[in-house]
Amino acid sequence: MFSGKIIGRIVCTRKDESLEGTKLLLVQPITWEGELKGDPLVAIDSVGSGANEFIFYVKAREAAVADPRVPPVDAAIVGIIDGVEVKIRE
């Protein structure tokens, strides 16, 4: 699983009919500490997340089975993060 922040919504005038009714969001990957990490990506939303929310998502094979209602996808949002506690071992 990876952490990210919702930075936008994707609107498509045409898309595969099996994606009808599915929300597509633009996700900025970030570290668990909140720092930017890599380029934004498009993910299906399977949990009802919204603008500026801190989320976690899966990619590749895990994303392909995250939402059985849609065809295999490359990324899927599977949770909304309420808080993170990071402990660093010394």
C-alpha atoms as a printed R data frame, in Angstrom:
   type eleno elety resid chain resno       x      y       z
1  ATOM     1    CA   MET     A     1   0.000  0.000   0.000
2  ATOM     2    CA   PHE     A     2   1.053  3.548  -0.696
3  ATOM     3    CA   SER     A     3   0.018  6.885   0.775
4  ATOM     4    CA   GLY     A     4  -1.216  9.837  -1.254
5  ATOM     5    CA   LYS     A     5  -3.316 12.972  -1.305
6  ATOM     6    CA   ILE     A     6  -6.282 13.663  -3.578
7  ATOM     7    CA   ILE     A     7  -5.363 16.669  -5.733
8  ATOM     8    CA   GLY     A     8  -8.068 16.539  -8.393
9  ATOM     9    CA   ARG     A     9 -10.869 14.721 -10.160
10 ATOM    10    CA   ILE     A    10 -10.788 13.287 -13.678
11 ATOM    11    CA   VAL     A    11 -13.828 13.952 -15.881
12 ATOM    12    CA   CYS     A    12 -14.176 11.855 -19.037
13 ATOM    13    CA   THR     A    13 -16.658 12.516 -21.808
14 ATOM    14    CA   ARG     A    14 -16.026  8.996 -23.110
15 ATOM    15    CA   LYS     A    15 -14.730  5.973 -21.253
16 ATOM    16    CA   ASP     A    16 -15.088  2.210 -21.237
17 ATOM    17    CA   GLU     A    17 -18.697  1.426 -20.363
18 ATOM    18    CA   SER     A    18 -17.573 -0.861 -17.527
19 ATOM    19    CA   LEU     A    19 -16.190  2.267 -15.809
20 ATOM    20    CA   GLU     A    20 -19.551  4.090 -15.898
21 ATOM    21    CA   GLY     A    21 -20.427  5.320 -12.419
22 ATOM    22    CA   THR     A    22 -16.837  4.987 -11.187
23 ATOM    23    CA   LYS     A    23 -15.110  8.069  -9.767
24 ATOM    24    CA   LEU     A    24 -11.604  8.693 -11.115
25 ATOM    25    CA   LEU     A    25  -9.327 10.836  -8.942
26 ATOM    26    CA   LEU     A    26  -5.890 12.381  -9.378
27 ATOM    27    CA   VAL     A    27  -3.592 11.242  -6.585
28 ATOM    28    CA   GLN     A    28  -0.266 12.807  -5.591
29 ATOM    29    CA   PRO     A    29   1.898 10.107  -3.994
30 ATOM    30    CA   ILE     A    30   3.423 11.260  -0.705
31 ATOM    31    CA   THR     A    31   5.544  9.696   1.994
32 ATOM    32    CA   TRP     A    32   3.960  8.663   5.277
33 ATOM    33    CA   GLU     A    33   5.479 11.853   6.697
34 ATOM    34    CA   GLY     A    34   3.596 13.966   4.100
35 ATOM    35    CA   GLU     A    35   6.425 14.811   1.659
36 ATOM    36    CA   LEU     A    36   5.829 14.713  -2.133
37 ATOM    37    CA   LYS     A    37   6.997 11.512  -3.806
38 ATOM    38    CA   GLY     A    38   6.876 11.102  -7.585
39 ATOM    39    CA   ASP     A    39   4.364 12.088 -10.251
40 ATOM    40    CA   PRO     A    40   0.566 12.198  -9.805
41 ATOM    41    CA   LEU     A    41  -1.476  9.218 -11.002
42 ATOM    42    CA   VAL     A    42  -5.103  8.394 -11.786
43 ATOM    43    CA   ALA     A    43  -6.887  5.935  -9.477
44 ATOM    44    CA   ILE     A    44 -10.429  4.639  -9.124
45 ATOM    45    CA   ASP     A    45 -12.107  5.547  -5.848
46 ATOM    46    CA   SER     A    46 -13.608  2.551  -4.064
47 ATOM    47    CA   VAL     A    47 -14.129  4.225  -0.657
48 ATOM    48    CA   GLY     A    48 -15.771  7.602  -1.321
49 ATOM    49    CA   SER     A    49 -12.760  9.835  -0.763
50 ATOM    50    CA   GLY     A    50 -12.734 13.508  -1.710
51 ATOM    51    CA   ALA     A    51 -10.657 16.627  -2.291
52 ATOM    52    CA   ASN     A    52  -7.459 17.035  -0.250
53 ATOM    53    CA   GLU     A    53  -7.969 13.802   1.693
54 ATOM    54    CA   PHE     A    54  -4.992 11.740   2.863
55 ATOM    55    CA   ILE     A    55  -5.560  8.254   1.433
56 ATOM    56    CA   PHE     A    56  -3.855  4.952   0.806
57 ATOM    57    CA   TYR     A    57  -3.951  3.158  -2.506
58 ATOM    58    CA   VAL     A    58  -2.746 -0.010  -4.168
59 ATOM    59    CA   LYS     A    59  -1.161 -0.482  -7.574
60 ATOM    60    CA   ALA     A    60  -0.705 -3.235 -10.160
61 ATOM    61    CA   ARG     A    61  -2.192 -6.657  -9.326
62 ATOM    62    CA   GLU     A    62  -3.721 -5.516  -6.033
63 ATOM    63    CA   ALA     A    63  -5.520 -2.657  -7.812
64 ATOM    64    CA   ALA     A    64  -6.851 -5.020 -10.448
65 ATOM    65    CA   VAL     A    65  -8.877 -6.864  -7.795
66 ATOM    66    CA   ALA     A    66  -9.659 -3.934  -5.447
67 ATOM    67    CA   ASP     A    67 -13.127 -3.270  -6.869
68 ATOM    68    CA   PRO     A    68 -14.833 -6.286  -8.471
69 ATOM    69    CA   ARG     A    69 -17.410 -4.025 -10.172
70 ATOM    70    CA   VAL     A    70 -14.873 -2.520 -12.603
71 ATOM    71    CA   PRO     A    71 -12.339 -3.973 -15.034
72 ATOM    72    CA   PRO     A    72  -8.702 -4.350 -13.944
73 ATOM    73    CA   VAL     A    73  -7.075 -0.955 -13.326
74 ATOM    74    CA   ASP     A    74  -3.558  0.230 -12.483
75 ATOM    75    CA   ALA     A    75  -4.373  2.037  -9.218
76 ATOM    76    CA   ALA     A    76  -7.236  1.971  -6.713
77 ATOM    77    CA   ILE     A    77  -7.905  4.021  -3.581
78 ATOM    78    CA   VAL     A    78  -8.756  1.578  -0.789
79 ATOM    79    CA   GLY     A    79  -8.760  3.702   2.361
80 ATOM    80    CA   ILE     A    80  -8.955  7.171   3.894
81 ATOM    81    CA   ILE     A    81  -6.280  7.905   6.492
82 ATOM    82    CA   ASP     A    82  -7.379  9.710   9.651
83 ATOM    83    CA   GLY     A    83  -3.905  9.878  11.193
84 ATOM    84    CA   VAL     A    84  -0.417  8.404  11.117
85 ATOM    85    CA   GLU     A    85   1.953  7.680  13.962
86 ATOM    86    CA   VAL     A    86   5.542  7.082  12.865
87 ATOM    87    CA   LYS     A    87   8.064  5.734  15.351
88 ATOM    88    CA   ILE     A    88  11.713  5.745  14.330
89 ATOM    89    CA   ARG     A    89  13.928  3.124  15.908
90 ATOM    90    CA   GLU     A    90  17.229  4.358  17.230
